[in-house]
Amino acid sequence: MDKSGKHYKQLNAEESVTIMLLIQNELFVVIQI
């Protein structure tokens, strides 16, 4: 359980970073237009 919990947290962190990058990219595109 503990290992899977840590694994889930790691995936969640990577996911949040990816979402942040996507949001930044969308904002950049909006600014370009």
Buried (B, 14 or more C-beta within 10 A) or exposed (E): EEEEEEEEEEEEEEEEEEEEEEEEEEEEEEEEE
